[in-house]
């Protein structure tokens, strides 16, 4: 029987988020370099860059899965696998239904943490999975509480980096063991089905310290190189524009004009 193990970081933010920093190209490059099989860009209440990331993902050897972190009436919700923007500030149950109707899975991120708009326990009535390990939580208490809740209520658990900068991509991830699927046949729909069915072994964990340090260093170097190149390109553009404007001004001041 063919079985494929994949590693996905299902909760990452790009520069399209109000608190994100980096373009999706850098996120995809980092994910590929550190050995992930996919990354879901889930920006806050905007989906355009996630759609672009999903389209570009195969160029980096990654599975392309779009998504968004949508604000519901009671907190944030990850809509993974959707290609349109869910309604904002709608009731939690309606948003979950909308996500499912559009082929996605509804995952509750950092539950119970009100400082980050986590859904309260009394409002968490239904979903497809719960984020039981979020790498951005300062202590393990919230993660342990989420894990206990998911186990007690039969929800699949996922782990994610919740990265807002490239160096933190993959700091935590979800590992899925998918039966009867070869790597060549792997696609986004297969990954979504595995999460939805809850029939696969999912494990999230922080990277070992040396590996995390290596990933962070690589990500910082990649960011520096990218923005240095971008600055040079923009600098050249502005220099050229300034020169053209200077010529135009001289022409306007010329006695022959």
C-alpha distance (Angstrom), angle and dihedral (degrees) to the residues before:
residue distance angle dihedral
X1 . . .
X2 3.79 . .
X3 3.78 115.6 .
X4 3.80 128.9 177.8
X5 3.80 127.4 -159.7
X6 3.78 115.7 -155.4
X7 3.79 135.8 177.8
X8 3.79 119.8 -142.9
X9 3.79 131.3 179.8
X10 3.82 99.6 -153.8
X11 3.81 100.8 -178.1
X12 3.81 118.1 54.6
X13 3.81 132.3 138.7
X14 3.80 128.4 -141.8
X15 3.79 131.8 -165.6
X16 3.81 87.8 -79.7
X17 3.81 88.7 75.6
X18 3.79 116.0 84.4
X19 3.82 87.8 -123.0
X20 3.81 99.0 34.9
X21 3.79 126.0 99.8
X22 3.79 116.4 -169.4
X23 3.82 140.0 63.5
X24 3.78 120.4 -109.0
X25 3.80 92.0 -112.7
X26 3.81 90.7 66.2
X27 3.80 91.5 44.8
X28 3.80 92.0 52.6
X29 3.80 92.6 45.8
X30 3.79 91.7 50.6
X31 3.81 92.5 47.4
X32 3.80 91.6 51.6
X33 3.80 94.0 46.0
X34 3.81 94.8 52.3
X35 3.79 93.4 49.3
X36 3.79 104.4 -101.3
X37 3.79 119.2 146.5
X38 3.78 94.8 -149.2
X39 3.77 145.5 -4.2
X40 3.80 128.7 -157.2
X41 3.79 115.7 -144.9
X42 3.81 104.4 -145.9
X43 3.78 106.6 179.1
X44 3.79 121.5 -177.0
X45 3.82 110.2 -87.0
X46 3.81 95.1 -31.1
X47 3.80 128.1 89.9
X48 3.80 107.3 180.0
X49 3.82 97.4 98.4
X50 3.79 92.5 43.2
X51 3.80 90.2 56.2
X52 3.79 89.3 50.7
X53 3.81 91.4 47.6
X54 3.81 91.3 51.9
X55 3.79 89.9 50.9
X56 3.81 92.7 49.0
X57 3.82 96.0 42.5
X58 3.84 97.8 90.6
X59 3.81 89.4 58.2
X60 3.81 86.5 64.2
X61 3.80 94.3 43.9
X62 3.81 92.0 -104.5
X63 3.78 134.7 127.9
X64 3.80 109.6 -106.7
X65 3.81 114.5 -131.0
X66 3.83 122.0 160.9
X67 3.78 124.3 -152.2
X68 3.79 147.4 148.1
X69 3.80 139.3 -146.3
X70 3.77 100.8 -125.4
X71 3.79 126.3 -164.9
X72 3.79 111.8 -126.7
X73 3.79 126.8 -172.9
X74 3.82 90.2 -91.4
X75 3.81 104.3 32.1
X76 3.79 146.0 -56.3
X77 3.79 125.1 -33.6
X78 3.80 130.0 -175.1
X79 3.80 113.1 -130.8
X80 3.80 102.1 -163.1
X81 3.79 119.5 -171.8
X82 3.81 99.0 15.8
X83 3.79 122.9 127.5
X84 3.80 98.5 -160.3
X85 3.77 134.2 55.2
X86 3.83 114.4 -94.9
X87 3.81 117.1 -133.3
X88 3.81 113.0 -81.7
X89 3.82 123.8 -119.8
X90 3.79 92.2 3.5
X91 3.81 121.6 147.6
X92 3.79 113.0 -76.3
X93 3.81 96.0 -116.9
X94 3.81 92.1 48.6
X95 3.79 91.6 51.1
X96 3.81 91.8 50.2
X97 3.81 89.6 50.4
X98 3.82 91.2 48.2
X99 3.81 91.5 51.9
X100 3.79 92.3 50.1
X101 3.81 92.1 46.2
X102 3.81 88.1 55.1
X103 3.80 94.2 51.7
X104 3.79 98.5 -100.6
X105 3.76 138.1 117.1
X106 3.80 123.3 -116.3
X107 3.81 113.2 -135.9
X108 3.81 124.6 -179.2
X109 3.83 109.8 -137.0
X110 3.83 124.3 -151.6
X111 3.83 91.7 -11.5
X112 3.80 122.1 -153.6
X113 3.82 93.2 15.9
X114 3.78 102.9 120.1
X115 3.81 94.7 -177.2
X116 3.80 86.8 67.1
X117 3.81 97.3 38.0
X118 3.77 93.6 -100.8
X119 3.80 116.2 171.3
X120 3.79 112.5 -102.1
X121 3.79 119.4 -119.6
X122 3.80 93.4 -112.5
X123 3.82 90.6 54.8
X124 3.78 96.4 46.7
X125 3.79 96.6 94.8
X126 3.80 101.8 144.0
X127 3.81 140.4 -2.1
X128 3.80 141.2 139.3
X129 3.81 98.5 -112.4
X130 3.78 142.7 -9.8
X131 3.78 128.9 -131.4
X132 3.81 100.2 -120.8
X133 3.78 96.2 172.3
X134 3.79 121.3 41.3
X135 3.80 113.9 175.7
X136 3.81 93.0 -150.2
X137 3.80 95.9 63.5
X138 3.79 110.3 108.5
X139 3.80 95.3 -143.9
X140 3.77 133.9 27.4
X141 3.80 94.4 -120.5
X142 3.82 96.7 90.1
X143 3.79 92.0 45.1
X144 3.79 91.9 49.7
X145 3.80 91.0 48.6
X146 3.81 91.2 50.4
X147 3.79 90.6 47.9
X148 3.81 92.5 51.2
X149 3.80 91.5 48.5
X150 3.81 92.8 49.1
X151 3.79 92.4 48.6
X152 3.80 93.8 46.5
X153 3.80 92.6 49.9
X154 3.80 99.2 39.2
X155 3.80 97.9 -113.0
X156 3.81 121.1 148.1
X157 3.79 112.8 -114.8
X158 3.77 127.3 -135.6
X159 3.79 133.5 -171.9
X160 3.79 126.1 -145.0
X161 3.77 142.3 171.3
X162 3.82 96.5 -132.0
X163 3.80 82.1 -152.0
X164 3.79 118.7 -173.3
X165 3.80 93.0 179.1
X166 3.79 130.7 45.5
X167 3.84 97.4 -114.7
X168 3.81 90.9 62.2
X169 3.82 97.0 52.5
X170 3.80 108.9 120.7
X171 3.78 94.7 15.0
X172 3.80 83.7 130.2
X173 3.79 126.1 9.8
X174 3.77 144.2 166.8
X175 3.77 120.2 -104.8
X176 3.80 117.1 -154.9
X177 3.76 128.6 -169.6
X178 3.80 105.0 -153.4
X179 3.82 116.6 -168.4
X180 3.79 125.8 -149.0
X181 3.81 93.9 16.5
X182 3.79 126.3 104.2
X183 3.77 121.1 -148.0
X184 3.80 89.5 -111.9
X185 3.81 90.3 59.4
X186 3.79 95.6 44.6
X187 3.80 116.0 123.2
X188 3.78 140.3 155.2
X189 3.80 93.8 -90.7
X190 3.80 90.2 56.8
X191 3.80 91.8 51.8
X192 3.81 92.1 48.1
X193 3.78 91.1 49.3
X194 3.81 90.7 51.8
X195 3.81 91.5 52.8
X196 3.79 93.3 43.5
X197 3.81 95.0 48.6
X198 3.78 93.1 46.2
X199 3.78 88.6 -147.6
X200 3.80 97.6 124.0
X201 3.79 132.3 81.1
X202 3.78 108.0 -104.9
X203 3.76 121.4 -170.4
X204 3.78 128.5 176.0
X205 3.74 124.8 -174.8
X206 3.76 143.6 154.9
X207 3.76 113.8 -96.9
X208 3.81 116.7 -105.9
X209 3.81 109.2 -90.8
X210 3.86 96.6 -107.2
X211 3.80 91.2 48.7
X212 3.79 92.3 46.4
X213 3.80 90.4 49.9
X214 3.80 90.4 50.5
X215 3.80 92.5 48.9
X216 3.79 91.5 46.9
X217 3.81 92.8 49.3
X218 3.79 91.5 47.7
X219 3.79 91.3 48.5
X220 3.80 93.5 49.0
X221 3.80 91.5 49.4
X222 3.80 90.0 48.8
X223 3.80 91.6 50.4
X224 3.80 92.7 48.3
X225 3.79 92.6 49.5
X226 3.79 93.5 46.6
X227 3.79 95.8 49.1
X228 3.80 92.7 42.8
X229 3.80 89.1 54.8
X230 3.80 91.5 44.5
X231 3.80 90.5 49.8
X232 3.79 91.2 51.1
X233 3.80 91.3 50.2
X234 3.78 92.5 48.1
X235 3.79 91.1 44.0
X236 3.77 90.4 54.3
X237 3.78 90.9 48.0
X238 3.78 93.5 51.0
X239 3.80 91.8 45.0
X240 3.80 90.6 52.6
X241 3.80 91.6 45.8
X242 3.79 91.2 49.4
X243 3.80 92.1 50.4
X244 3.80 91.9 50.7
X245 3.79 91.3 49.1
X246 3.79 89.6 49.4
X247 3.80 91.2 53.5
X248 3.79 90.3 48.4
X249 3.81 91.0 51.3
X250 3.81 92.3 49.2
X251 3.78 89.8 49.7
X252 3.80 90.8 51.3
X253 3.84 91.0 50.4
X254 3.80 93.9 45.4
X255 3.83 116.4 110.0
X256 3.78 88.1 -127.9
X257 3.79 94.0 58.9
